[in-house]
Amino acid sequence: MDVNGVGWLAAIIIGGIAGWLAEQFMKSNMGLLMNIVLGIVGAVVLNAILAALNMGFTGWLAYLIIGFVGACILIALGRMVRR
C-alpha cells in the first residue's frame, strides 16, 4: 500500500525529515517521534486539502515538501491553541 506515491517505510523516513525541518524552521523542540508524526500527519492533511482542490501530487520530493509545509501549519496551530 502506498502513501502519496511512496511506501510506508519511506513515508516514515520522509515524514521524520519533513517534521525535523519544520521543527528547525519553526524553532520548536518536539523530539524524534513527534517530528515523524507531524511530518506524516502534515503531509496527509495538506495532501487531502490539495486533492480536494484538484491539485494532487505524488513522489518522495512532493511528500517531503507537503509534509514540511503541513507540519509547519500544525506547529503554528498548536501554538495558537496553547496561547
C-alpha positions in Angstrom: 0.0 0.0 0.0 1.2 3.5 -0.9 1.1 6.8 1.0 1.1 9.6 -1.6 3.1 7.6 -4.1 5.8 6.4 -1.6 5.8 3.2 0.5 5.1 3.1 4.3 8.7 2.9 5.3 9.7 5.8 3.0 6.7 7.8 4.4 8.0 7.3 7.9 11.6 8.4 6.9 10.5 11.3 4.8 7.9 12.3 7.4 10.6 12.4 10.0 12.8 14.5 7.8 9.9 16.9 7.0 9.0 17.1 10.7 12.6 17.8 11.7 12.9 20.5 9.0 9.6 22.1 10.2 10.9 21.9 13.8 14.1 23.7 12.8 12.2 26.3 10.7 9.6 27.0 13.4 12.2 27.0 16.2 10.3 24.3 18.1 11.6 21.4 20.2 9.4 18.3 19.6 11.5 15.2 19.6 12.0 12.4 17.0 8.7 10.7 17.4 6.7 13.9 17.3 8.7 15.0 14.2 7.7 11.8 12.4 4.1 12.2 13.4 4.0 15.9 12.4 5.6 15.2 9.1 3.3 12.3 8.2 0.1 13.9 9.5 1.0 17.2 8.0 1.6 15.6 4.6 -1.6 13.6 4.7 -3.8 16.6 5.8 -2.3 19.0 3.3 -2.4 16.4 0.5 -6.1 15.8 1.2 -6.7 19.6 1.0 -4.8 19.9 -2.2 -6.6 16.8 -3.7 -9.9 18.5 -2.8 -8.7 21.4 -4.9 -7.7 19.0 -7.7 -4.0 19.6 -7.0 -2.7 16.1 -6.2 1.0 15.4 -6.1 2.9 12.2 -5.8 6.5 11.1 -5.2 9.0 11.5 -2.4 10.0 15.1 -3.1 6.4 16.2 -3.2 5.8 14.2 0.0 8.7 16.0 1.7 7.6 19.5 0.7 4.0 18.9 1.5 5.0 17.2 4.8 7.2 20.2 5.7 4.5 22.8 4.9 1.8 20.7 6.7 4.0 20.2 9.8 4.7 23.9 9.9 1.0 24.6 9.8 0.3 22.1 12.5 3.0 23.6 14.8 1.6 27.1 14.2 -1.9 25.8 15.0 -0.6 24.1 18.1 0.9 27.4 19.3 -2.3 29.3 18.6 -4.3 26.8 20.7 -1.9 26.9 23.6 -1.9 30.7 23.8 
